[in-house]
């Protein structure tokens, strides 16, 4: 069983005042930060037209914004009208984004924990890792626990498998290379060809299962969480001892509860 951790409350980020209600709010600065946020999440460069649509700006305003950020070395272009974060700027926005994610997810994590009485976790995708960012432990004495801040193995953890599976091939390879492939139990997938097939299954069914791949006697179900740009940048899981998983109908019940919870969370994130 994983090490037990009783997490404290996550401090919610102070919400940014809406421009329409704050005469001191700088719309230009807000758009610049919004741009840096979604470029942080993307693993490929974007065309100026795509950026204009996402920012809900005219092409002229978008070009002016990109030119300013490129001049200040926050953004770089490939000379063909595609833009991405400049090298070394990958740590500008993750903490802010994760703060928003955890704050929005907190009530849903607790509600799912109360519904199933099992450990519920949330993981986020960073540039070179998948990390646990929130945990609500099962109230039961015998339980599968998780540890806040843990870096998850992309070949074994259901949370990591979900997040890695939905990334472009270059990002997927980087995540695997950064963590490396380790065998945790006799059930762990260590062959890269088998792992690739597992990712294909995860994308097709839109969920992942860790069947004693990280820890013997532990089962974990995970589903992807999409951000406002419809990118899979987080995942939510339910973990429990193998002995408490009754049958296929019980698995279906857990997955349905997870999907419903994530759908509600995604709706909140989309409209925040």
Order of alpha helices (4+ residues) and beta strands (2+ residues): alpha-beta-alpha-alpha-beta-beta-alpha-beta-beta-alpha-alpha-alpha-beta-beta-beta-alpha
